[in-house]
Amino acid sequence: MGFFSKLKKVWQSPEDIAQQALDDYKREHGLAGPEAASAPAEPIAAPEPPAGAPAAPESSAVDAAARPPAPPPPPADAADWQSGLTLALRQAEPKLSQWLTIITEGVDQKGPLLWERLAFLFKALGAPDDEAREFIGRFEAWLDEMDYRAVADFRSELQFRLALALDLEDEEDERDRLFLKLSDGIAKTREQITKRIDGLLSSHSRLDDDFWDGFEEILIMADVGMEAAGQLMDNLKVRARKAGTDNPDDFKEILREELEDIFRTPPRIEAVNPPEVLMMVGVNGVGKTTTIAKLAYRAQMQGRKVLIAAGDTFRAAAIEQLEVWAKRIGAGFFAKAEGSDPAAVAYEAMDKAVNEGYDLLLLDTAGRLHTKVNLMEELKKVQRVLGKKHPGAPHRCVLVIDATTGQNALSQTKLFNEAVGLDEIILTKLDGTAKGGVVVAVTLQNRLPITFVGLGEKMEDLRPFNGKDFAKALLS
């Protein structure tokens, strides 16, 4: 069971659970009356005590390794501290950002105080102790590796991890954060497109041929491309005609509606025979390795057991880079020697994933080959091997493309789609380009959904793509 898998209903009514957490805390530390003390209670998970604090008795070597020592006896005012925190949580809006603000108030650095408050929040939400303890342990280890100390430096990361673990990315507060991140990420593209559109609209009194010629030029300069630009303009003209308008004031709304339609993702069957297998494809240099790491990171925060397989056996250091990422995020890893047959890697990795109970296998593949073997034929072979070993695999074939390459991304999509039949696209480096129009072109010409976009280097910067938000951010 994944992190906080039992919590999804809690967010609707946290008050009673928060109060129960306080009552439990009082009982456990002898701060409650005899009536409360008679009720059963589970101990609150807590991290390492401060230096010099007495450790709890060990029932066995296994227990000692599996859980951190109990905290030292609380001071006399501990009940007041817990009561105040509970009251604040109960009175706050049921939003993750609000709750996180409350528990980090007065906490400037990582350490026992932060872990205790996080543990209490988890208890207040009804989280199983082992899942809460594992979450805190993973986060503490990550902070140590990244050498972060100040809460201000890692607060965003903590909120992101909690949102993933609690399946709250669709919660309004998280959607607002994502929209702001997306809006910042496409600032260069927005400047290239929207400001030019505003200038075009201000110089025309109606949507005439001269206007459409000017709009086509804007699209081409934003790397939408000739074919996609022509198709988009045809669709917009039809919309304007159906709306019975040639007023420039209506143009942005018509364009927004068209973009939302272009990016609308059709329903698809999500069920798979586990483990789920994602075959990652794309040319070298697009950010495929880090994208795999970010996908693995997301899946692990959602409680899934992830195996990363190094199927790019030809590029120098590709295996080592992927192994470093796997260790950093705590995912499983499988590889063979450099130069090995990629299909053999896929077969053995699939065997490991099935036998060891992994939920998700992320298979890296070559972006080019240092041999005379055709890359696309090699990828087809890998696909066949996966399907023979695990019926239905790969469940998704994911193309990673670099937004900064503009029209090259279009040709890559066409070639890979013809060869292996793509299911979705992940677009990286969207934050560093003025050529974000390729988002429109790729979707319009290939009818493939863009599922994630890269908006930075951090783990949290791989974000689910929402066409409606993109259209709104682009034209705001």
C-alpha positions as CSV (number, residue, x, y, z in Angstrom):
1,M,0.0,0.0,0.0
2,G,1.4,3.4,-1.0
3,F,2.1,6.4,1.1
4,F,-1.1,7.8,2.6
5,S,-3.3,5.5,0.6
6,K,-5.8,5.5,3.4
7,L,-6.1,9.3,3.6
8,K,-8.0,10.4,0.5
9,K,-11.3,10.8,2.4
10,V,-9.7,12.6,5.3
11,W,-9.4,15.9,3.4
12,Q,-13.2,16.3,3.4
13,S,-13.5,16.4,7.2
14,P,-10.2,16.6,9.2
15,E,-11.6,18.1,12.4
16,D,-12.5,14.9,14.3
17,I,-9.3,13.2,13.2
18,A,-7.2,16.1,14.3
19,Q,-8.9,16.1,17.7
20,Q,-8.3,12.4,18.0
21,A,-4.7,12.9,17.3
22,L,-4.4,15.3,20.2
23,D,-6.3,13.0,22.5
24,D,-3.9,10.1,21.6
25,Y,-0.9,12.3,22.2
26,K,-2.1,13.2,25.7
27,R,-2.8,9.6,26.6
28,E,0.6,8.5,25.3
29,H,2.5,11.0,27.4
30,G,0.4,10.8,30.6
31,L,-1.2,14.2,30.0
32,A,-4.9,13.0,29.9
33,G,-7.3,12.1,32.6
34,P,-8.0,8.5,33.6
35,E,-11.0,8.4,31.3
36,A,-8.9,9.1,28.2
37,A,-6.1,6.9,29.4
38,S,-8.2,3.8,29.3
39,A,-8.8,4.2,25.6
40,P,-6.4,2.3,23.2
41,A,-4.0,4.4,21.3
42,E,-1.3,3.9,18.7
43,P,2.1,5.7,19.3
44,I,2.9,8.7,17.2
45,A,5.8,8.1,14.8
46,A,8.7,10.3,15.7
47,P,12.2,10.9,14.3
48,E,15.5,10.7,16.2
49,P,15.5,12.4,19.6
50,P,17.9,15.3,20.3
51,A,21.5,14.4,21.3
52,G,21.7,13.0,24.8
53,A,18.1,12.0,25.0
54,P,17.4,8.5,26.4
55,A,16.5,6.0,23.8
56,A,13.4,3.8,24.0
57,P,13.9,0.1,25.1
58,E,14.6,-2.2,22.1
59,S,12.3,-5.2,21.7
60,S,14.6,-6.7,19.1
61,A,17.4,-5.8,16.7
62,V,14.9,-5.9,13.9
63,D,12.5,-3.5,15.6
64,A,15.4,-1.1,16.4
65,A,16.4,-1.0,12.8
66,A,12.8,-0.6,11.5
67,R,11.8,2.4,13.6
68,P,13.4,5.4,15.2
69,P,13.7,5.7,19.0
70,A,10.8,7.1,21.0
71,P,11.0,10.9,21.7
72,P,12.0,12.1,25.2
73,P,9.2,12.9,27.7
74,P,7.5,16.1,26.7
75,P,7.7,19.3,28.8
76,A,4.7,20.2,30.9
77,D,3.3,22.5,28.3
78,A,3.4,19.9,25.5
79,A,-0.4,19.5,25.7
80,D,-0.9,23.2,25.2
81,W,1.5,23.1,22.2
82,Q,-0.5,20.2,20.7
83,S,-3.8,21.8,21.5
84,G,-2.8,25.0,19.8
85,L,-1.6,23.2,16.7
86,T,-4.8,21.1,16.6
87,L,-7.0,24.2,16.9
88,A,-5.1,26.0,14.1
89,L,-5.4,23.0,11.8
90,R,-9.1,22.7,12.5
91,Q,-9.7,26.3,11.8
92,A,-7.7,26.5,8.7
93,E,-9.0,26.1,5.2
94,P,-8.7,22.4,4.1
95,K,-5.7,23.2,1.8
96,L,-2.3,21.6,1.9
97,S,-0.5,24.9,1.7
98,Q,-2.5,26.2,4.7
99,W,-1.7,23.1,6.8
100,L,2.0,23.2,5.9
101,T,2.2,26.9,6.9
102,I,0.7,26.1,10.3
103,I,3.1,23.2,11.1
104,T,6.2,25.1,9.9
105,E,5.3,28.3,11.8
106,G,8.3,29.2,14.0
107,V,10.4,26.4,12.4
108,D,13.3,27.8,10.5
109,Q,15.6,24.8,10.1
110,K,15.2,21.0,9.6
111,G,15.5,19.0,12.7
112,P,13.6,17.3,15.5
113,L,11.0,20.1,15.9
114,L,10.1,19.9,12.2
115,W,9.9,16.0,12.3
116,E,7.7,16.1,15.4
117,R,5.3,18.6,13.8
118,L,5.2,16.6,10.6
119,A,4.5,13.4,12.6
120,F,1.7,15.1,14.4
121,L,0.2,16.4,11.1
122,F,0.3,12.8,9.7
123,K,-1.4,11.6,12.9
124,A,-4.0,14.2,12.6
125,L,-4.8,13.0,9.1
126,G,-5.0,9.4,10.2
127,A,-1.9,8.3,8.4
128,P,-0.5,4.8,9.4
129,D,2.6,5.3,11.5
130,D,4.8,3.2,9.2
131,E,3.9,5.2,6.1
132,A,4.4,8.5,7.9
133,R,7.7,7.4,9.4
134,E,8.9,6.3,5.9
135,F,7.9,9.5,4.3
136,I,9.7,11.6,7.0
137,G,12.8,9.3,6.7
138,R,12.9,9.6,2.9
139,F,12.6,13.4,3.1
140,E,15.2,13.8,5.8
141,A,17.7,11.6,3.8
142,W,17.0,13.8,0.7
143,L,17.7,17.0,2.7
144,D,21.0,15.6,3.9
145,E,22.0,14.6,0.4
146,M,21.1,18.0,-1.0
147,D,22.6,19.8,2.0
148,Y,19.4,21.8,2.6
149,R,18.9,23.2,6.1
150,A,16.6,26.2,6.0
151,V,12.9,25.5,5.7
152,A,12.6,28.3,3.1
153,D,14.9,26.4,0.8
154,F,12.9,23.2,0.7
155,R,9.3,24.1,1.6
156,S,8.2,24.0,-2.0
157,E,9.7,20.5,-2.4
158,L,8.0,19.3,0.8
159,Q,4.6,20.6,-0.4
160,F,5.2,18.9,-3.8
161,R,6.0,15.6,-2.1
162,L,2.9,15.8,0.1
163,A,0.7,16.6,-2.9
164,L,2.0,13.6,-4.7
165,A,1.7,11.3,-1.7
166,L,-1.8,12.5,-0.9
167,D,-2.9,12.5,-4.6
168,L,-3.7,16.2,-4.3
169,E,-2.3,17.6,-7.5
170,D,-5.9,18.3,-8.6
171,E,-6.7,20.2,-5.4
172,E,-7.4,23.9,-6.1
173,D,-4.4,25.2,-4.2
174,E,-1.9,22.9,-6.0
175,R,-3.5,23.7,-9.4
176,D,-2.9,27.4,-8.6
177,R,0.8,26.6,-7.9
178,L,1.1,24.6,-11.1
179,F,-0.5,27.4,-13.1
180,L,1.9,30.0,-11.8
181,K,4.8,27.6,-12.6
182,L,3.5,27.0,-16.1
183,S,2.9,30.7,-16.6
184,D,6.4,31.6,-15.6
185,G,7.8,28.7,-17.7
186,I,6.3,29.9,-21.0
187,A,7.0,33.6,-20.4
188,K,9.4,33.7,-23.4
189,T,6.8,32.0,-25.7
190,R,4.1,34.3,-24.4
191,E,6.2,37.3,-25.2
192,Q,6.8,35.9,-28.7
193,I,3.1,35.2,-29.4
194,T,0.8,37.2,-27.2
195,K,2.5,40.6,-27.4
196,R,2.6,40.3,-31.2
197,I,-1.1,39.3,-31.3
198,D,-2.0,42.3,-29.1
199,G,-0.1,44.5,-31.6
200,L,-1.9,42.9,-34.5
201,L,-5.3,43.3,-32.9
202,S,-4.7,46.9,-32.1
203,S,-3.9,47.7,-35.7
204,H,-7.0,46.0,-37.2
205,S,-10.6,46.9,-37.0
206,R,-11.8,43.5,-38.3
207,L,-10.6,40.0,-38.8
208,D,-9.8,40.4,-42.5
209,D,-7.3,38.7,-44.8
210,D,-4.6,41.1,-43.8
211,F,-5.2,40.2,-40.2
212,W,-4.9,36.5,-40.9
213,D,-1.7,37.0,-42.9
214,G,-0.2,38.8,-39.9
215,F,-1.3,36.1,-37.5
216,E,0.2,33.4,-39.7
217,E,3.6,35.2,-39.5
218,I,3.3,35.3,-35.7
219,L,2.7,31.5,-35.6
220,I,5.6,30.7,-37.9
221,M,8.0,32.8,-35.9
222,A,6.9,30.9,-32.7
223,D,7.8,27.6,-34.5
224,V,4.2,26.4,-35.0
225,G,5.3,25.6,-38.5
226,M,3.6,26.2,-41.9
227,E,1.4,23.1,-41.9
228,A,0.1,23.5,-38.4
229,A,-0.3,27.2,-38.7
230,G,-2.4,26.8,-41.8
231,Q,-4.5,24.2,-40.1
232,L,-4.9,26.3,-37.0
233,M,-6.0,29.4,-39.0
234,D,-8.6,27.3,-40.9
235,N,-10.1,26.1,-37.7
236,L,-10.1,29.6,-36.2
237,K,-11.8,31.1,-39.3
238,V,-14.5,28.4,-39.0
239,R,-15.0,29.3,-35.4
240,A,-15.3,33.0,-36.1
241,R,-17.7,32.4,-38.9
242,K,-19.9,30.2,-36.7
243,A,-19.8,32.8,-33.9
244,G,-20.9,35.4,-36.5
245,T,-18.1,37.8,-35.6
246,D,-15.1,39.5,-37.3
247,N,-14.5,41.7,-34.3
248,P,-10.8,41.7,-33.1
249,D,-12.1,41.9,-29.5
250,D,-13.4,38.4,-29.8
251,F,-10.3,36.8,-31.2
252,K,-8.5,35.8,-28.1
253,E,-11.5,34.0,-26.7
254,I,-11.9,32.1,-30.0
255,L,-8.2,31.2,-30.0
256,R,-8.4,30.1,-26.4
257,E,-11.3,27.8,-27.1
258,E,-9.5,26.3,-30.1
259,L,-6.4,25.6,-28.1
260,E,-8.4,23.9,-25.4
261,D,-10.0,21.6,-28.1
262,I,-6.6,20.9,-29.6
263,F,-5.2,19.8,-26.3
264,R,-8.2,17.9,-25.1
265,T,-7.1,14.4,-24.2
266,P,-9.4,11.5,-25.2
267,P,-10.2,8.9,-22.6
268,R,-8.0,5.8,-22.6
269,I,-7.9,2.5,-20.7
270,E,-5.7,3.0,-17.7
271,A,-5.8,-0.5,-16.4
272,V,-2.8,-2.7,-17.0
273,N,-1.5,-6.1,-16.1
274,P,1.1,-5.2,-13.5
275,P,3.9,-4.3,-13.6
276,E,3.2,-1.3,-15.8
277,V,5.9,-0.8,-18.4
278,L,6.9,2.5,-19.9
279,M,9.2,2.4,-22.9
280,M,11.0,5.8,-23.1
281,V,12.2,6.9,-26.5
282,G,13.9,10.0,-27.9
283,V,17.1,11.2,-29.5
284,N,20.1,11.9,-27.4
285,G,20.3,15.3,-25.6
286,V,16.5,15.9,-25.1
287,G,16.6,15.2,-21.4
288,K,15.4,11.6,-21.4
289,T,17.6,10.4,-18.5
290,T,16.5,13.1,-16.1
291,T,12.8,12.8,-17.3
292,I,13.0,9.1,-16.4
293,A,14.3,10.0,-13.0
294,K,11.5,12.5,-12.4
295,L,8.8,10.1,-13.5
296,A,10.3,7.5,-11.1
297,Y,10.4,10.1,-8.3
298,R,6.8,11.0,-8.9
299,A,5.7,7.3,-8.9
300,Q,7.6,6.6,-5.7
301,M,6.1,9.5,-3.9
302,Q,2.7,8.0,-4.9
303,G,3.7,4.8,-3.2
304,R,4.7,2.7,-6.2
305,K,7.7,0.4,-6.3
306,V,9.8,1.5,-9.3
307,L,12.5,-0.2,-11.4
308,I,14.6,1.7,-13.8
309,A,16.3,-0.3,-16.6
310,A,19.3,1.1,-18.6
311,G,18.4,0.0,-22.1
312,D,20.6,2.6,-23.8
313,T,23.8,0.5,-23.8
314,F,25.6,2.4,-26.6
315,R,25.9,6.0,-25.3
316,A,29.0,6.6,-23.2
317,A,28.2,7.0,-19.5
318,A,24.4,6.5,-20.1
319,I,24.3,3.5,-17.7
320,E,26.3,5.3,-15.0
321,Q,24.1,8.4,-15.2
322,L,20.9,6.5,-14.9
323,E,22.3,4.5,-11.9
324,V,23.2,7.6,-10.1
325,W,19.7,8.9,-10.5
326,A,18.2,5.6,-9.4
327,K,20.3,5.7,-6.2
328,R,19.5,9.3,-5.5
329,I,15.7,8.7,-5.6
330,G,15.8,5.2,-4.1
331,A,14.4,3.4,-7.1
332,G,15.5,-0.1,-8.2
333,F,18.0,-0.4,-11.0
334,F,18.9,-2.9,-13.6
335,A,21.7,-2.8,-16.2
336,K,24.0,-5.0,-18.2
337,A,27.5,-4.2,-19.6
338,E,28.0,-1.3,-22.0
339,G,27.4,-2.5,-25.5
340,S,25.0,-5.3,-24.5
341,D,22.0,-6.1,-26.6
342,P,19.2,-3.7,-25.6
343,A,16.6,-6.4,-26.2
344,A,18.4,-8.6,-23.7
345,V,18.3,-5.8,-21.2
346,A,14.6,-5.3,-21.7
347,Y,14.0,-9.1,-21.3
348,E,15.9,-9.5,-18.1
349,A,14.6,-6.2,-16.6
350,M,11.1,-7.4,-17.3
351,D,11.9,-10.7,-15.6
352,K,13.2,-8.8,-12.5
353,A,10.2,-6.5,-12.4
354,V,7.7,-9.4,-12.5
355,N,9.6,-11.6,-10.0
356,E,10.4,-8.9,-7.5
357,G,6.9,-7.3,-7.4
358,Y,7.6,-4.0,-9.0
359,D,4.7,-1.8,-9.8
360,L,6.4,0.2,-12.6
361,L,9.2,-0.5,-15.0
362,L,10.8,2.5,-16.8
363,L,12.9,1.4,-19.7
364,D,15.5,3.7,-21.2
365,T,16.3,3.2,-24.8
366,A,19.0,4.5,-27.2
367,G,18.7,7.8,-28.9
368,R,21.1,6.7,-31.6
369,L,23.4,3.7,-32.2
370,H,27.1,3.5,-32.8
371,T,26.6,0.7,-35.3
372,K,25.1,0.2,-38.7
373,V,21.9,-1.2,-37.1
374,N,18.9,1.0,-37.7
375,L,17.7,2.6,-34.5
376,M,14.0,2.2,-35.3
377,E,14.4,-1.5,-36.1
378,E,16.2,-1.9,-32.7
379,L,13.4,-0.2,-30.9
380,K,10.8,-2.4,-32.6
381,K,12.8,-5.5,-31.5
382,V,12.8,-4.2,-27.9
383,Q,9.0,-3.8,-28.1
384,R,8.5,-7.3,-29.4
385,V,10.7,-8.8,-26.6
386,L,8.8,-6.9,-23.9
387,G,5.5,-8.1,-25.3
388,K,6.6,-11.7,-25.4
389,K,7.9,-11.6,-21.8
390,H,4.9,-9.7,-20.4
391,P,1.7,-9.6,-22.5
392,G,0.5,-6.1,-23.1
393,A,4.0,-4.5,-22.5
394,P,5.0,-1.9,-23.2
395,H,1.8,-0.4,-21.9
396,R,2.9,3.1,-23.0
397,C,5.5,4.2,-25.4
398,V,6.6,7.7,-24.4
399,L,8.5,10.1,-26.6
400,V,10.7,12.8,-24.9
401,I,11.3,15.9,-27.1
402,D,13.1,19.1,-26.4
403,A,11.0,22.3,-26.9
404,T,14.0,24.4,-27.7
405,T,14.6,22.4,-30.9
406,G,11.4,23.7,-32.5
407,Q,10.6,22.1,-35.9
408,N,13.1,19.3,-35.2
409,A,10.8,18.1,-32.5
410,L,8.1,17.7,-35.2
411,S,10.2,15.5,-37.4
412,Q,11.3,13.4,-34.4
413,T,7.7,12.8,-33.4
414,K,6.8,11.8,-36.9
415,L,9.7,9.3,-37.2
416,F,9.3,7.7,-33.8
417,N,5.5,7.5,-34.2
418,E,5.8,5.7,-37.5
419,A,8.3,3.2,-36.1
420,V,7.0,2.3,-32.6
421,G,3.5,3.8,-32.3
422,L,3.7,6.5,-29.7
423,D,1.1,6.8,-26.9
424,E,2.2,10.2,-25.4
425,I,4.7,12.9,-25.5
426,I,6.8,14.6,-22.7
427,L,8.1,18.0,-23.7
428,T,11.2,19.2,-21.9
429,K,12.9,22.6,-21.5
430,L,9.7,24.5,-22.1
431,D,10.9,27.1,-19.6
432,G,13.9,28.0,-21.7
433,T,12.5,28.7,-25.1
434,A,10.5,31.2,-27.1
435,K,9.5,28.4,-29.5
436,G,6.7,27.0,-27.3
437,G,4.5,27.1,-30.3
438,V,5.8,23.6,-31.1
439,V,3.4,22.4,-28.3
440,V,0.5,23.3,-30.6
441,A,2.2,21.9,-33.7
442,V,3.1,18.6,-32.2
443,T,-0.4,18.0,-30.9
444,L,-2.2,19.3,-33.9
445,Q,-0.3,17.3,-36.5
446,N,0.1,14.0,-34.6
447,R,-3.0,14.0,-32.3
448,L,-0.8,12.7,-29.5
449,P,-1.4,13.9,-25.9
450,I,1.3,15.8,-24.2
451,T,1.2,14.4,-20.7
452,F,4.1,16.2,-18.9
453,V,6.2,19.3,-19.5
454,G,9.6,20.2,-18.1
455,L,9.7,23.6,-16.5
456,G,13.0,23.5,-14.7
457,E,15.8,21.2,-13.3
458,K,14.3,20.2,-10.0
459,M,12.3,17.0,-9.5
460,E,9.2,19.0,-8.9
461,D,9.6,20.8,-12.3
462,L,8.2,17.9,-14.3
463,R,4.5,18.9,-14.3
464,P,1.3,17.3,-15.7
465,F,0.3,19.2,-18.8
466,N,-3.1,20.7,-18.8
467,G,-4.2,22.2,-22.2
468,K,-6.7,24.5,-20.7
469,D,-4.2,26.0,-18.3
470,F,-1.6,26.3,-21.1
471,A,-4.1,28.3,-23.3
472,K,-5.0,30.5,-20.4
473,A,-1.3,31.1,-19.4
474,L,-0.3,31.8,-23.0
475,L,-3.0,34.3,-23.7
476,S,-3.1,36.0,-20.3
